[in-house]
Amino acid sequence: MNEKNSEMSSSGTYWKKKSIFFELEYWKFLDVRHCLDVMHIEKNVCANLIGTLLDIPGKTKNGVKSRLDLVELNIRSELAPQVGEKKIFLPPACYTLSRAEKLSFCKTLSELKVPEGYSSNIQSLVSLTDLKLYGLKSHDHHVLMQQLLPVAIRGILPKHVRLAIIRLCFFFNAICKKTITTSQLKGMQEDVVVTLCLLEKYFPPSFFTIMVHLVVHLVREIEFCGPVHLRWMYPFERYMKVLKTYVRNRNRPEGCMVENYIVEEAIEFCSEFIAGVSSIGLNSSVIKKNSNMDKALSASSFIRPSKEQLDQAHLYVIQNVNDVLPYVEQHMESLRKLNSGKARSKKWIQEEHNRSFSRWLSTRVALALEVPKNSITPSLRWIAHGPSPDVATYSVSSSKDKNPIMSDMTFYGVIREIWEIDYHQLSFILFKCDWVDNRSGVKVDELGFTIVDLKRIGHKSDSFILATQAKQVFYVQDSANPEWSVVLTSPQRTIEEDFFEDEIGDMLQECGYETIKRMPNVDTPNETDDTNSTYIRHDCEGRWVEKVRNITAIFMMEDSSEDEREMLPEVRKKSFVPRGPTTMSELALVRNSGQKLPIQFNEHGQPVGATSKKMQSYIGVCVRQQIPITYNSWKEVPNELKDKIYDCISMSFDLQPNAKHSILMSASRKFRTFKTTLTQKYILPSKDQPSLLQFPPKIYSHINQEDWESFVDARLSEEWEDYSRIQRERRSKCVYNHHMSRKGYANLADELKITHDVSYRSTLWKEARKGKNNDYFDDATRDFATNKNEDILTDALGSKEHGGRVRGVGAFVSQSQYFNTVKGKEKMCHKEEDDSRCKSDKKRSNHSRSSIGSINIDLDADEDTPTNKGVEGTPCQLSIGSINNIVAVATIVEDNIGCPNVKVLVDVVTGENLTIPNPVKGKIETLNQALGSIIEWPRRLEHSTRKDVVYPSNYTDVNEIIKLLNRHAMNNMEDVDMIHIPMNELIFGSDKFVYLAREDLLHYCDMVEIGYMCILAYITCLWDKCDCAKNFFVIDQSKISSHIKDRDLRSRNLANQLEAVNLEQKVLIPYNTGFHWMLHVIDLRENCVYVLDSLRSKVNEDIHGIINVGLKTWQAKHDLQRYRSTPKWRPIKCPRQLDSVGCGYYVQKYIHEIVHNSSTSITNLFNTKNAYRQEEIDEIRTECAAFVSRFV
């Protein structure tokens, strides 16, 4: 007990909450401040009993901890747990059931067939395989406690335990009666106290939860509040289910309930109002006079019974009809007078009465009818006439459905047939039954149960009974003696009861079970007996359970000392239930639905986000289940198994085409980790106990036995021990340990990219070593700087990067991937970009030579204009990834400005043998292969001693303005410098700026693929020069970009920007899909979207959905009913680009054409051209360059 609990115990203050009702002045004087919920108390007590008797996991109160409670209390030492080598043995307690007894209990309930409306289908809740009860509801527990549980345990358990449980069931049966006299309450309170004491004597302390304790207060509440059935929760629960069906809008459940309730009341009023109105089109003879009568069991069939059976049925009818009763007495009196002088017994007179009464009655009624004024009623007339020889019969529901009945004379039987005796003007329903012989087939046991032997048939001469005289009961086979059956009654519901008010019907429905009038006495075995039969069973086996942690510290039985007993609570507090292996079973539902979980990847191809963690867990599951542990390394695993792993992952997750490598690398790591876990957790701790290593761990039972034995031998060998020692020594050299758990650097960078500059891996390296309080775990990491170049971490740590990984980046990112290649999607575009740019450069060069006469530019007249001297033959340095990562020294062979590549001769390789940016497939792919060869190298990764831009002689086709802008960017701007261009407020509806960086200008001047800011710069130029631009509105692409993962947010952003648009304006949306620019034009008046794509590809589904939802949101907000249909999409056959980098310039040209021809239909504007000439593109570039130059 900790200090807080100790203080609480000493002060005596346990309850901290005080109800707000105590603020009422009279509240504290109430005898009952709130009513206990008997329904849920009964349910929880029953669940305790069944869970403990059947030993259901998670519900039983008989576990290791329960037995330790007994040890702690120093009682029932014979029940203390016994610790074995692997498991713990729990001796059988007096309430422990053997498997045969559990089977008997479950079989009794599974074969039970109850009347309709008695309870749910108990048979469907019983599993004979697991010997458990599943899915019991509150009313099922109520039925079990009221009647079924005492019957089900009749033949099992020791007598003293069985009677204690039955006493508790009888108590609940007694308090649920419809009427209770106050004189009974005192005895009931005494009985329940004794019953709880008996249960406490036999059951473990953990059995007595708060619900079991509340049982002792129920009698007191009956005394103050009246019978239980007037306070049932059943009506409330059932009506709440009705009210839940009224809810259509989950945001307004109360309003839905009120509205539907009013509607239902109105409909019921209308139904009652028109109930007496004759229906139109329906014959009134079709309407039943007694519409409230129940339907027949089945369609009737007519039989012609034997005369003896028909006379027997007729005799029973006439002897049980009120109109005939006076004649019965008259006939008996006449028989006595006629035979007064003879020695006739009463039995003979009764038999003679049965034989001759029907004829005598017929004759007597016929004579009476001859008198004009007689007292013969019509029903008596037809009954005396006799029944029709044809009898309508109704079959019972099935051959196995033996509906039992009980007459007023307490005869028990089973219905065989149902007869409808026809007296022409009236009819009677009779049950033909097999009656149990009352002398030898019916008895009452010591508990008050009536048991019958259904095979002992008697009273064969009197097989009929009127249906109105019968009461329904049902039989349950007695588990103690299968030849006998226990008689149980169900609540007797008449037809009129079905039409009671709902509240009254619900209250009465749970009452009416047969009440046991006497409480059984429990004779406890002699506790001084050496057999200890009170608490332990010798005819039943105990139970073995898995050993829990620290169980060896717990003392066993009477060998423990008092000191050990004092230590017991602390030991038990440390024990916990270990988690099982990860299975990721929820992914099966995803696969079955045909869906895949989306995965996000960062620029290094690493999975990030919430679903990536699920994917990593699932990779581990697949590796553990499908890769044998006998492989020494991942390289030895066959490719077939590796492909199988990848196929399993791709079936559940939406992966990128190039994600296979990272998936398999992660699988290799999981494979190594799994073998390490097996070694450290299971093999090494038990290497001195070979018997514990004979079989695989239970949680990894899928491991093949031969594989396990081979793996154990390999891990216990001397070679592996030497290898393990070397690896431990290497691991001990790691000074700085991260504290990211399973997150990894990739997910850490994804989380920190909003608040930190994650481009420096030193930042991530330091953040990974911080705790929850944002403080470092060691002082050494505080000395590292954050904002330095990319190699600052390597320099600071004082050690080189290891092969195959990069510190502070994450798993599966090599040095070549991080330092020496272009990042992200740009890497996939460069190769195609370089090839296409060389082709376009040749075309443009040929065009410049043919038109050189029309361009009169004297490049040599300006002293500042650079020349071509010293370009070719100049030494240079080659880089990969970044300009600082120099990998080779080369000589420039050919340098054509306008082409993104430079031809160089590789002289010396200074770095690793890495893949070159522009490999020649099959010939030159690595740096070592390129040594001494002429190759093409990206201009952005070539570094020479030149400071000025030198233009070749064939560069005369570029306007001087573009050259000057290019020279300014190269010589006068740094990477961090920006050109700020103010935007017209009519473009985005607010004042903003265009920020052009040095890289943007160089790309634009070199005819390289451009970014969003270059397109915005040209739009700003148009809006500055052209008045027609006011008829258009531009959507900010950054607000609806695919980089925003929330699609709803993107749609809302579009709808919000449309707030500044009027219906006469056309909306321009330049959009980048990630690799390609396209233009969307929205005509709000026509509710149409025009798509201008220079590649003429299919409509992009992503932007298609964003625009559709955004337009509908905007239209709904402004109540534009006629425009609220889905907009029409019309792809335009616009000029098509011939290269792979001109899409941005084409979008600028499209906007130029649309703005300057605003009166022309878009569909007619672009139908005349197949492609733009280079001169047309250069006009756009020159116009934009001149505009930008104003802000230099």
Helices and strands as residue ranges (DSSP letters): H 3-11, G 20-23, G 27-29, H 38-53, H 64-73, G 77-79, E 82-83, E 87-90, H 99-110, G 122-125, E 126-127, E 132-133, H 138-143, I 144-148, H 149-152, H 159-175, H 182-202, G 205-207, H 210-214, G 215-217, H 218-225, G 228-231, H 234-245, H 253-273, E 301-303, H 307-318, H 325-338, H 346-369, H 378-385, E 391-394, E 404-406, E 412-422, E 427-436, E 442-444, E 450-452, E 457-458, E 464-466, G 467-469, E 471-477, E 485-489, G 496-499, H 502-509, E 543-546, G 551-553, G 557-559, H 562-574, H 586-592, E 597-598, E 600-601, E 607-608, H 610-626, G 634-636, H 639-652, E 653-654, H 660-678, I 679-683, G 684-686, G 690-693, G 698-700, H 705-715, H 718-732, H 744-752, H 761-767, G 780-783, H 792-797, H 815-818, H 826-850, G 852-854, G 859-861, E 875-879, E 886-894, E 901-909, E 915-920, E 924-926, H 927-930, E 934-938, G 939-941, E 942-944, H 960-972, E 978-982, H 985-988, E 993-997, H 998-1005, H 1012-1025, G 1027-1031, E 1032-1034, G 1037-1039, H 1047-1057, G 1058-1060, E 1066-1072, E 1077-1083, E 1088-1092, H 1101-1117, G 1121-1123, E 1128-1132, H 1143-1156, H 1162-1165, H 1174-1189
